[in-house]
Amino acid sequence: MNRSARLAAAVLALSAAPLPAQPEQRMVDGIAAVVNSNVITYGQVRELLMFRQRSLNETYQGEELKAKMKESQDAALKDLVDRQLIIDSFKTQGFSIPEYVVEDRMQNIIREEFGGDRTAFVRTLKAQGFTLSRFREIERDKIIVQAMRQRAVRSDFVISPDKVEAYYRRNIAEYSTPEEIRLSMIVLRVEEDGSGDPAATKRAMAEEIRGKLADGADFAGIAQMYSEDSTAEAGGDWGWIDRKTLNEELNRVAFSLQPGQLSRVVQLGDSLYIMRVEARKAAVTKPLAELREEISKKLFEEERIRLQEQWIKTLREKAYVKVY
């Protein structure tokens, strides 16, 4: 990513900290929300969503895209409202951020993204539609939000072993690898060919193929010659599969086989199947002892977020918030 692109990403990320809109901005953008005496414009929402919605456009389409766009817009507006509530709380409590803290942050950006070239930094800012003072203000608000979030939520709470064990039991599937088999398969299709009984003809052919395989014929070579499945060119190799890959009947037969064992001819509808299991992997579940630290960190982060949301809720209850 070049310098301009990196700074554009940085600016859009930082611009989540809302700034008071000027009267002309209100007319052009429209008011998305009012938080106490501060206006959040649709322009600020669009600015925050620029990269998010570009990704959605590449992933979704139609009604699903519309729903995702609306969900993304609502989340962005909520983020902007929450950030303004935090900034207002900071000001109400009479806190301040020393200018050298903001300047240090600016210098870090210039040093890390522009090799210390301040002129290039300012030029790129201008190209992205931001003045230096606007960018500085965005940085200041970001620092405030980070500091206030850390101050509001204590970090000395402990996740008990019982909670870790309960989470492990509830989500044990997440830490388990299912039983798998390495499967090879030949598939024959029954099609009308003008003969008296095409199903019987194909069945006889399948039994003959199975006999050759039982006598030691090369499975891959036979599959390439006779199989009418998409894996024929790969010698009938289905790779490693679990019990979610095949239908119930084929699963029952395939997972009953031992490595090297050949199945009987299985007929389902108009298809005939001959399977061989090449190898097996038993189901494995990671023990709690290996996961305790990982789960504890996860639960700690979830609790930290819950406490922050609780704090934001109290700020919202004390403030005037109007979303349009």
C-alpha positions as CSV (number, residue, x, y, z in Angstrom):
1,M,0.0,0.0,0.0
2,N,1.5,3.4,-1.0
3,R,1.7,6.4,1.3
4,S,-1.5,8.1,0.1
5,A,-3.5,4.9,0.5
6,R,-2.1,4.3,4.0
7,L,-2.9,7.8,5.1
8,A,-6.4,7.6,3.5
9,A,-7.0,4.5,5.6
10,A,-5.7,6.2,8.7
11,V,-7.8,9.3,8.2
12,L,-11.0,7.3,7.6
13,A,-10.3,5.2,10.7
14,L,-9.6,8.2,12.8
15,S,-12.5,10.2,11.6
16,A,-14.8,8.0,13.6
17,A,-14.3,10.6,16.3
18,P,-17.1,13.1,15.4
19,L,-16.4,16.8,15.1
20,P,-18.9,19.6,15.4
21,A,-20.4,20.3,12.0
22,Q,-20.3,23.8,10.5
23,P,-23.7,25.3,9.4
24,E,-22.9,24.7,5.7
25,Q,-22.0,21.1,6.4
26,R,-25.4,20.6,8.0
27,M,-27.2,21.8,4.9
28,V,-25.2,19.7,2.5
29,D,-24.9,16.5,4.6
30,G,-28.1,16.5,6.6
31,I,-28.2,15.8,10.3
32,A,-27.9,12.1,11.2
33,A,-28.0,12.6,15.0
34,V,-27.7,15.2,17.7
35,V,-25.8,14.4,20.9
36,N,-26.3,17.1,23.6
37,S,-25.3,20.2,21.6
38,N,-23.2,18.4,19.0
39,V,-24.4,17.5,15.5
40,I,-23.3,14.3,13.7
41,T,-23.8,14.6,9.9
42,Y,-24.5,12.0,7.3
43,G,-21.2,13.1,5.7
44,Q,-19.4,11.8,8.8
45,V,-21.3,8.5,8.6
46,R,-20.4,8.2,4.9
47,E,-16.8,9.0,5.7
48,L,-16.6,6.3,8.3
49,L,-18.3,3.8,6.0
50,M,-16.2,4.3,2.9
51,F,-13.9,1.3,3.3
52,R,-16.5,-0.8,5.0
53,Q,-19.1,-0.5,2.3
54,R,-16.5,-1.0,-0.5
55,S,-15.9,-4.4,1.1
56,L,-19.6,-5.2,1.3
57,N,-20.1,-4.3,-2.4
58,E,-17.4,-6.9,-3.3
59,T,-19.1,-9.6,-1.1
60,Y,-22.8,-9.2,-1.4
61,Q,-25.5,-8.2,-3.9
62,G,-29.2,-7.5,-4.2
63,E,-31.4,-7.5,-1.1
64,E,-28.7,-9.0,1.0
65,L,-26.3,-6.2,0.1
66,K,-29.0,-3.6,1.0
67,A,-29.5,-5.3,4.4
68,K,-25.8,-5.4,5.1
69,M,-25.4,-1.7,4.0
70,K,-28.2,-0.7,6.4
71,E,-26.7,-2.7,9.2
72,S,-23.3,-1.2,8.5
73,Q,-24.7,2.3,8.5
74,D,-26.6,1.8,11.8
75,A,-23.4,0.5,13.4
76,A,-21.4,3.4,12.2
77,L,-23.9,5.9,13.5
78,K,-24.0,4.2,16.8
79,D,-20.2,4.3,17.0
80,L,-20.2,8.0,16.2
81,V,-22.8,8.7,18.9
82,D,-21.0,6.7,21.5
83,R,-17.7,8.5,20.7
84,Q,-19.4,11.9,21.1
85,L,-20.9,10.8,24.4
86,I,-17.4,9.9,25.6
87,I,-15.9,13.2,24.4
88,D,-18.7,15.2,26.1
89,S,-18.1,13.2,29.4
90,F,-14.4,14.1,29.1
91,K,-15.1,17.8,28.8
92,T,-17.8,17.8,31.5
93,Q,-15.3,16.3,34.0
94,G,-12.8,19.1,33.2
95,F,-10.1,16.8,31.7
96,S,-7.7,18.0,29.1
97,I,-5.1,16.5,26.7
98,P,-1.7,18.2,26.7
99,E,-0.8,19.5,23.2
100,Y,2.5,17.6,23.3
101,V,0.6,14.3,23.5
102,V,-1.3,15.1,20.2
103,E,1.9,16.4,18.7
104,D,3.8,13.2,19.6
105,R,1.0,11.2,17.9
106,M,1.3,13.4,14.8
107,Q,5.0,13.0,14.7
108,N,4.7,9.3,15.0
109,I,2.4,9.2,11.9
110,I,4.8,11.4,9.9
111,R,7.8,9.3,10.9
112,E,6.2,5.9,10.4
113,E,4.2,6.6,7.3
114,F,6.2,9.3,5.6
115,G,9.8,8.7,6.7
116,G,9.7,12.0,8.6
117,D,8.7,14.1,5.5
118,R,6.2,16.6,6.9
119,T,5.6,18.3,3.6
120,A,4.6,15.0,2.0
121,F,2.3,14.3,4.9
122,V,0.5,17.7,4.5
123,R,0.3,17.3,0.8
124,T,-1.3,13.9,1.1
125,L,-3.7,15.2,3.7
126,K,-4.8,17.9,1.3
127,A,-5.3,15.4,-1.5
128,Q,-7.6,13.4,0.8
129,G,-9.6,16.5,1.6
130,F,-8.4,17.1,5.1
131,T,-6.7,20.1,6.6
132,L,-3.9,19.7,9.1
133,S,-6.0,21.3,11.9
134,R,-8.9,18.9,11.1
135,F,-6.6,15.9,11.2
136,R,-5.1,17.1,14.5
137,E,-8.6,17.5,16.0
138,I,-9.5,14.0,14.9
139,E,-6.3,12.6,16.5
140,R,-7.1,14.5,19.7
141,D,-10.6,13.0,19.9
142,K,-9.2,9.6,19.2
143,I,-6.8,9.9,22.1
144,I,-9.6,11.1,24.4
145,V,-11.8,8.2,23.5
146,Q,-9.0,5.6,24.1
147,A,-8.1,7.2,27.5
148,M,-11.7,7.5,28.7
149,R,-12.5,3.9,27.8
150,Q,-9.4,2.7,29.7
151,R,-10.3,4.9,32.7
152,A,-13.9,3.9,32.8
153,V,-13.4,0.1,33.0
154,R,-11.2,-1.4,35.7
155,S,-8.8,-4.1,34.5
156,D,-8.1,-5.9,37.7
157,F,-11.1,-8.3,37.5
158,V,-10.3,-12.0,37.3
159,I,-12.0,-14.7,35.2
160,S,-12.7,-17.6,37.6
161,P,-11.7,-21.2,36.7
162,D,-15.4,-22.2,36.9
163,K,-16.3,-19.7,34.1
164,V,-13.5,-21.0,31.9
165,E,-14.6,-24.6,32.4
166,A,-18.2,-23.7,31.7
167,Y,-17.3,-21.9,28.5
168,Y,-15.2,-24.9,27.4
169,R,-18.1,-27.3,28.0
170,R,-20.5,-25.1,26.1
171,N,-18.2,-24.7,23.1
172,I,-16.4,-28.0,23.1
173,A,-17.2,-28.5,19.4
174,E,-15.2,-25.4,18.6
175,Y,-12.1,-27.2,20.1
176,S,-12.8,-30.6,18.5
177,T,-11.6,-32.0,15.1
178,P,-14.2,-34.5,13.8
179,E,-13.4,-38.0,12.7
180,E,-12.2,-38.0,9.1
181,I,-11.4,-40.5,6.4
182,R,-9.3,-40.3,3.2
183,L,-11.8,-41.5,0.6
184,S,-11.5,-42.8,-3.0
185,M,-14.8,-43.4,-4.9
186,I,-16.0,-44.6,-8.3
187,V,-19.4,-43.4,-9.5
188,L,-21.4,-44.9,-12.3
189,R,-24.7,-43.4,-13.6
190,V,-27.6,-45.4,-14.9
191,E,-28.9,-43.9,-18.1
192,E,-31.5,-45.1,-20.7
193,D,-29.5,-46.6,-23.6
194,G,-32.2,-48.6,-25.5
195,S,-31.3,-51.9,-23.8
196,G,-33.9,-53.9,-21.9
197,D,-32.6,-53.2,-18.4
198,P,-30.0,-50.4,-18.2
199,A,-29.9,-50.5,-14.4
200,A,-29.1,-54.2,-14.4
201,T,-26.4,-53.7,-17.1
202,K,-24.8,-50.9,-15.1
203,R,-25.0,-52.9,-11.9
204,A,-23.3,-55.9,-13.5
205,M,-20.6,-53.5,-14.8
206,A,-20.1,-52.1,-11.3
207,E,-19.8,-55.6,-9.8
208,E,-17.2,-56.4,-12.4
209,I,-15.2,-53.3,-11.6
210,R,-15.4,-54.1,-7.9
211,G,-14.1,-57.6,-8.6
212,K,-11.1,-56.2,-10.4
213,L,-10.4,-53.8,-7.6
214,A,-10.7,-56.7,-5.0
215,D,-8.1,-58.6,-7.1
216,G,-5.6,-55.7,-6.8
217,A,-6.3,-53.5,-9.8
218,D,-5.2,-49.9,-9.5
219,F,-8.1,-47.9,-8.0
220,A,-7.0,-44.6,-9.5
221,G,-6.5,-46.0,-13.0
222,I,-9.9,-47.8,-12.9
223,A,-11.6,-44.6,-11.7
224,Q,-10.0,-42.5,-14.5
225,M,-11.3,-45.1,-17.0
226,Y,-14.8,-45.7,-15.7
227,S,-16.0,-43.2,-13.1
228,E,-18.6,-40.7,-14.1
229,D,-17.9,-38.4,-11.1
230,S,-16.1,-35.0,-11.2
231,T,-13.2,-36.6,-9.4
232,A,-12.5,-39.2,-12.2
233,E,-9.5,-37.3,-13.5
234,A,-8.0,-37.3,-10.0
235,G,-8.4,-41.1,-9.8
236,G,-11.6,-40.8,-7.7
237,D,-9.7,-39.1,-4.8
238,W,-12.1,-37.2,-2.5
239,G,-9.4,-36.3,-0.1
240,W,-10.1,-36.0,3.6
241,I,-13.8,-35.8,4.4
242,D,-15.9,-35.8,7.6
243,R,-19.5,-36.9,8.2
244,K,-20.9,-33.7,6.7
245,T,-19.6,-34.4,3.2
246,L,-21.7,-37.3,2.0
247,N,-25.4,-38.2,2.4
248,E,-26.5,-40.5,5.3
249,E,-26.3,-43.8,3.5
250,L,-22.9,-43.2,1.9
251,N,-21.6,-41.9,5.2
252,R,-22.8,-45.1,7.0
253,V,-21.0,-47.3,4.5
254,A,-17.8,-45.2,4.1
255,F,-17.2,-44.6,7.8
256,S,-17.6,-48.4,8.5
257,L,-14.6,-49.2,6.4
258,Q,-11.1,-49.7,7.6
259,P,-8.0,-48.3,5.7
260,G,-7.6,-50.3,2.5
261,Q,-11.0,-51.9,2.7
262,L,-13.3,-51.8,-0.3
263,S,-17.1,-51.2,0.0
264,R,-19.8,-53.2,-1.6
265,V,-21.5,-51.6,-4.6
266,V,-24.0,-49.1,-3.2
267,Q,-26.9,-48.0,-5.3
268,L,-28.7,-44.7,-4.5
269,G,-31.3,-43.7,-7.1
270,D,-29.7,-43.8,-10.5
271,S,-26.1,-43.9,-9.2
272,L,-23.8,-46.7,-8.2
273,Y,-20.9,-46.2,-5.8
274,I,-17.7,-48.1,-5.0
275,M,-15.7,-46.7,-2.2
276,R,-12.3,-47.4,-0.6
277,V,-10.9,-45.8,2.5
278,E,-7.3,-45.0,2.3
279,A,-6.7,-43.7,5.8
280,R,-8.6,-42.6,9.0
281,K,-8.2,-39.9,11.6
282,A,-9.9,-40.2,14.9
283,A,-11.9,-37.4,16.4
284,V,-9.7,-35.2,18.6
285,T,-10.7,-32.7,21.3
286,K,-8.1,-30.4,22.7
287,P,-7.9,-30.7,26.5
288,L,-8.9,-27.8,28.8
289,A,-5.4,-27.6,30.1
290,E,-4.1,-26.5,26.7
291,L,-6.9,-24.0,26.3
292,R,-7.4,-22.5,29.7
293,E,-5.2,-19.4,29.1
294,E,-6.8,-18.8,25.6
295,I,-10.3,-19.0,26.9
296,S,-9.5,-16.9,30.0
297,K,-8.2,-14.1,27.7
298,K,-11.3,-14.4,25.5
299,L,-13.7,-14.1,28.5
300,F,-11.6,-11.3,29.9
301,E,-12.0,-9.3,26.7
302,E,-15.7,-10.1,26.5
303,E,-16.2,-8.9,30.1
304,R,-14.2,-5.7,29.3
305,I,-16.4,-5.0,26.3
306,R,-19.5,-5.7,28.4
307,L,-18.4,-3.2,31.1
308,Q,-17.6,-0.6,28.5
309,E,-21.1,-1.0,26.9
310,Q,-22.6,-0.7,30.4
311,W,-20.6,2.5,30.9
312,I,-21.7,3.9,27.5
313,K,-25.3,3.1,28.5
314,T,-25.1,5.2,31.6
315,L,-23.6,8.1,29.5
316,R,-26.5,7.8,27.1
317,E,-29.1,7.8,29.8
318,K,-27.7,11.1,31.2
319,A,-27.4,12.8,27.8
320,Y,-29.7,14.2,25.1
321,V,-29.5,11.9,22.1
322,K,-31.7,12.2,19.0
323,V,-31.1,10.0,16.0
324,Y,-32.9,10.9,12.8
